[in-house]
Amino acid sequence: MKRLTKLGVVTSGLLVLSGVPAYAQDGVDVEGLALATMVLYLMVATVLVFIMHAGFAMLEAGLTRQKNTANIIGKNLMTISLGMLVYYAIGWGLMYGDQVAGLFGVDNFFLIGDTYAPDATLEMDFAFQAMFAATAATIVSGAVAERMKFGAYVTVAVVMTGLIYPIVGAWTWGGGWIDALGFADFAGSTIVHMTGGVAGLVGAIILGPRIGKFDRQTGKARAIPGHSIALTALGTLLLFFGWFGFNGGSVLELDGPLIAHVIVTTALAGGAGGTAAGIYTRLTNGKWDVAMMANGILAGLVGITAGADAVDPSMAALVGLIAGVLVAVSVKALDSLKIDDPVGAVSVHGTCGILGTLWVGLAATDGGLFYGGGVELLVSQVIGIVGVAVWVAAASAVLFGALRAAGQLRVTEQEEIEGLDVYEHGTPGYPELVRN
């Protein structure tokens, strides 16, 4: 999703009502009506992506224990609140300002000095993309859940929305060096999701696992069930709902056939992901794992995000099926490496973000390897993935390492055992469950 640079509105045949031009009925000219229509389209997409943050909050809360519910909700509230301000002050300019050597922007901070026209769509485009910045940050929240200090997480959210994600965006959607290679990531499988997944992986490694996650004698992972499968399902469905704005809004112009295509590929991939995860867990564990079905849906959605505009419906369904299995395999692999990711964020967003970006190089109808396009696009995709991963991993390691060195990263053992809600926020998420 590149920055909106034109008013992409189709007006032919859309502005006439009962033989009288609609714009003439209230004195609005064609250009004004076209602009209003474009703003409305982006506004709806922005609202849908905003709703995804409610989905993240419910999903993460459901997949973790009730003693940490207020902490999970608080992190998500701060991410969307503070994240928007930081992206406004710093992130947008780094991502879309005039670039230095294809690396980062140096102006347009606070939206000042941007000569973008028309201004109304500049502001709407900013609002839409600020939601994406907050999404990249909130992915980290799930991977480090139940043992990280709240203040440390707030610091991470600031750096993610103000520096790490905007630099990735500058290299890609901002027209930087990765974009110049021909890298294609329509709505952010790598740019948003893998960025959050890699940062979450680094954070989980440096934090270490939760107390009791791995058996001290055998080293095997122990299941720590979340407290509410209902909240997990609600969060998943809210994310699925919002994803239609995440991908559909990324068209950034009123191209009806393309928007329809993106909506269909998004729906098919999400459905295929949930189906594959459910069947896979039934075949391997003998049970239909509801939590993994939820993550399978999200894995399919992440898998199609890079190529929602570029692959046909059958290939959208196929990448969803692959992602639904891959996420379950990835979760087990991280457990075997003794990396504790309470909600599967690294597997959903990181592992399947890589899959989705590679899928463009393989299955894009224009330039994909499966369609006779050769390996040029696939090579560009690989370079982009590696370049982003190295930057995010290095920057995240410095960030989390500095917080640990300062003694500000992890809560005490007592706080972790009794729950972060009371110690970090002064109130339990479920007061009626607390014994007097």
N, C-alpha and C positions, 0 to 999 in steps of 0.2 A: 504494500500500500504506500505509494508515493504521496507526497504532499499535493493537495489539490492546487492545480495551477491554471485551471480554466473553468468556466461555467459550463459544465457538460449537461445541457438541458435540451431535450428534444421537444420542440414546440408544435411541430406540424400535426394538425388534426386534434390537438389536445385542448385548445383554447376557445372552441366554438360551442355555444350552447343555444339551441333553438334558432340557429341561423344568425345569431348576434354574437360577435366576439366577446368573450367573457371579460376581457380587460376593459372593454368600453363601457361595461355596465356600472363600474364604480370609479372610473377615471384612472385606473392603473394601466400603464403601458405594458407592452409585451415583455420588455426587458425586466421591468420591475416584477411582473408576475413570475417570470422564469427564475429570477433570483430568489423570490419568496419560496418557490417550489423546491429549489435546491437546498435552501436552508432548512425547510421542513423535513426533507429527506435525511439530511445529516443530523437534524435534531432527534428524529425517531431512532436512528442508528445509535446516537450517543446515549440516549436513555436506555436502550437495550443493553449496551455494553456496561452502563452504570449498574444495571440490575445484576449483572454477573458478579459484582462485588458482594451483594447479598447472598448469592449462590456460594461463593468462596467461603463466606463466614459460616453459613449453615453446614456446608460440607465438612469443613475443618472441625467445627464444633462437634458434629455427629461422630466423626472418626476418632475423636480423642475423649478423654475421661471427663466426667461431669465436674470434677474438682478444678478443672482448668478452663471451663467454658467462658467465664467472663474475660479471662486473659486472651483467648482466641478471638472473641468478639471485639475486644479493645484494640487488638493489633489490626484487624481489618478496618475498623473505623478510622484509626490513625493513618493507615495507608492511603485510603481514598481522600481523607481530609488534607493531611499534610502533603501527600504526594502531588496533589493538583497544584498546590501553592509553589512547591519546589520546581515542578516542571514549568510552571509559568515564569518563575524568576530566572531559572538557569537552563533547564533541560531543553526547552523549545529552541532557544538560541543556539545551544551546542549542536542540536540535531539539524536545524534548518537554516541557520544563519549562513552568511557567506563563508565558505570553507577555506581552511589553510591546508594545502597539499592533500585534499581529499580525506582529511582526518576528523575535523570538527569545525563547527561554526564559531564565529567570533563576534556576532552582533545579534540584534533582534531580541535581546533579553527583555523580559517584561512586555513582550510584543511591541517594544518601542523601535521605531525606525524601519519597520517592515513595510516595503512598498507594494506589498501584495494587493491586488485589486480583484474583485470588489471587497471592501473591508468586512462586509457582513459575512461572507463566506470564509474569510480569514479567521474570524473569531469562532465561527462554528467548527471549522476544521481543527482549530486548536483544542476546542472543548472535546471533540471526538478523540483526538489523539492523546489528550491528557488521560483519558480512560485507559488507553493501552499502556501508558507508562505505569500507571498504578497497578495494572494487571501483572506486569512483569515483576513488580515488587512483591505483590501479595502471594505469588507462587512460593516465595521463599518462606513465608509464614508457616505453611503446613509442614515443610521439611524440617524446621527447627522447633516444632511445637513441643510444649510441656517441659522444657528445661532451660529456656533462654530468658534472660532478664528483659523486661519490657522496654526499658530505656535503650538497651543495646539494639533491640529490634527496630525501634524508632530511628536510631542512627542508620541502620541498614536500609530502611525505607527511604531515608533522605538521600543516601548515596546512590541507591538504585535509580531513583527517579531524577536525580540531579546530575549524575555523571555516568554510571555504568550503562544503563539502557540508552540514554541519549547518544553516547559515542557509538554504540552498535547501530542506532538509527541513522546517525550521520554517515557511517560507512555504507549503508544500504539504501534506505528510502531517501536519505538526504543527498544522494548522488555522489557518495564518496568512492573510495578505491575498490570496495567489493562490488558495488553497483556497476562500476566500469568494466568488470570482468564478465558481465552478463548474468549475474546472480539473480534468481527469481524467487521471491517469497511474498506471495500475494498479500496475506494478512498476518504473517508473523509466526510460522511454525518454529523458525530459528530466532528471528528478531525479537519476538516477545516470549514465546514459550520456552525454547531452549535456553535463552538468557536467564529466565527465572529458574529453570531446572538446574543449570550449571551452578548458579549462585547458591541455590538450596543444597546441592550436593556438597559444595565446599563447606558451607556452614554446618551441615550435619556431621561431616568428618571432623572438623575442628572442635565442635561442641562435644562430640562423643555421644554414645547411646544413652537412652534413658535408663535409670536404675531398674534392674530386673529384666531388661529386654533380652539379654543373652545369658544363658546358663553359665555359671562360673566354671563348672567342671567340664561340660561337653562343648560349650561355646555355641550351642544351637540356639536359634532365635525362638523366643517365646511369643505367643500371640498376646497382644494387649488390646482387647476389643474396645472399640469406641462405645460411647454410652448411649447413642441414639441412631438406629438405622433409619428412623423416620426423618430426622434432620439431614442425614446423609442423602437420602433420596430427594428431599426437597431442594437441597443445595444443588444436586446434580441436574434436576429438571430446570431450576432457575438458570443454571449455566447453559444448558442446552437451548433454552429459550433466548437468552441473551446472545448466544453465538450467531443467531441469524442476523443480528445487527453488527456483530464483530466482523463477520465475513461479508454480509450483504452490504454494509456501509462502506467497506473497503473498495468497492467499485468506484466510488467517488465521482460518479456522474450518473445521470438518469438514463442509463442504457437498459431499458426494460428487459430485453432478451438475456443480457449478461447477468443482471441481478437475479432473474428467475433461475438461470443455470447455477449460479452460486448457491442459491437457497436449496436447490435440489441436491447438489453434490454434498453440501453440508449435512442435510438431513439423512441422506443415505449412509454417509460415513459414520455419523453418530450412532445410527441404528445398528449398523453392522458391527461396530465396536462393542456395544453392549451385548449383542447376540453372541459374538465370538467368545467374549470373556465368560459369559454364563455357561456356554457349552463346554469350553475348555476346562473350567473348574469342576464341572460335573464329571467329565471324563477322567480328570487327574486326581480329584479328591473325593469323588463319590457324592458331592453335595453341590447345590447351586449357590455359589457365594454371592450374596447380594451386594456386599461392599465392592467386590471385584467387578460385578456387572456395572456398578456406578462408575468406577474408574475406567472400565472398558468403553463406556459411552464417551467419556471425556478424552480417552486416548484416540478414539476414532475421529473426534472433532479436531484434536490437535493435529492428527495425521493428514487431514484434508485442508487445513488452513493455508498452507503454502501454495497449494495448487487448485483451490476451489474454482478458480476461473479457467484453469488450463487443462484439466483432465475431464474425460467424459464420465457419465454417471456410473458405468460399470466399473471403471477404474477407481472411482470414489468409493464404491461399495467394497472393492477389493482391499484398498488401503485401510479401510475401517476394520475389515476382518483380520488383517495382519496385525493392526495396532491392538485390537482386543486381546489377542494372544500374547503379543510382545509385552504388553504392560504387565501381565501376570508373570511372565518369565523374568522380566526385569526386577520386579519386586522380590522374587525369590533370590535372584542373583545378588542384590544389594544386601539381603539378609545374610547370605553366605559370606559376604565380605565384611560383615558386622557393621554395616552402615545403617543407622536407625532413621528411617523416614516414616513418621507416624501415619501420614495420609497418602503415601505413594506419589507425592508431588514430583519427585525426580524422575520416576518411571513414566508418569503420565506426560509431563511437559518436556522433560529433557530427552529421554529415550525416544518417545514418539514424535517429538519435535524434529529430531534428526531424521527419523523415518519419513516424515511428511516432506521435508526439504529435499531429500534424495528422490522421493517419489516424483517430484516435478521433472528431474533429470531423466527419469525412467519412463514416465507415463504421460507427459505433456503431449497433447496431440500435435503441437507445433514445436518440434525440436527434441522431443523425448526419444530415448534410445529404442523403446519398444515400437516406435512409429517411424523408424528409419532416420532419426535425426542425428545419429552418431553419438559420440561421447562428449562433445564440446560443452553442452549444457550441464551434463552430469559432473564434469570436472569443475565447472564454475560453482556448482552447488557444494561440492566437497571442500573447495578452497574457502568458500564463505562460511561453512559450518566450522571448519578448523580455526579460521581467523577469529570468529566470534567467540568460540569456546576458549581459546587461549587468552583473549582479553578479559573475558568475564571471570574465568578461573583465577587469573593472576590478580585482578583488582579485588575480587572477593576474598582471596587468601590474605591480601594485605589488610583488608577491612576487618575480617573476623580475627585475624592474628593480632592486630592492634588492640581490639576489644578484649581479647583473652589476656594479652600481656598487661593490660591496665586493670585486670581483675573485674571487668564489667560485663563479661559475656554470659556466664552461667549462674543460675541461682544456687543456693546452698542445698545440701542434701536434705535437710529438714524441710525446706520450702518445697522442694520437688516432691517429697513423699506426701506432705500434707496438702499440697495443691497451691498453684500460683494465684488463685483468685483472691484469697484473703490477704496474702503477703504482698502481692503487687498492686492490688486494687481496693483492698479494704472491704470487699463484700463478696460473698460466694455467688456463683452463677445460679445456684438453686438453693436459696436460703432455707426452704422448708426441709431440705434433706440433711442439713447440718444438725448434729446432735448438740443439745445444750449441756 
